[in-house]
Amino acid sequence: MARGETPTQRLDRNYAELLQEIRVAQTGVQLLLAFLLSLAFTPKFGSLGAFDRGAFVASLVLGAAATALLIAPAPVHRLVFQHRLKRQLVHLTSGLALCGLVLLMLSLASALMLILDVVLGQEWAGMLTAGIVSWFSLWWYIVPLWLRWRRGQSPKLRLPRQH
């Protein structure tokens, strides 16, 4: 109520903000997936060992799963449009976006593992990938949850209210 919005206006604003956030993530996941899909058709791909092929498959599957979750709000919206389910749509979209971002981070980590292993070897690849995953986790999850905690809000994720 601090903005002077009605509950419906707040839901509309929250949904618009969520879609804007998802647009940013979709670009990243689409670029990653395009890279991965083209990688399998390069001459060097055939010489990859089992570990690198596993990292490739993991990254590809995680990237595809992230893509599904980050695109899901569009068909969900289309299917519930004009059925008075905006509150549920906002909560579902929020969960889809968060899960999609986790899968995107894991897909990026697998792709990094693959590339770094080819360039530097498995030991360095593991250490650098762990560092990068920690870096992503810090800025994508830990800092925002810390900000909520500092403000006195629970860092736990809120479940949708049942009405």
Salt bridges, closest charged atoms under 4 A:
GLU5 OE2 - ARG13 NE 2.62
ASP12 OD1 - LYS86 NZ 2.70
GLU17 OE2 - ARG13 NH1 3.08
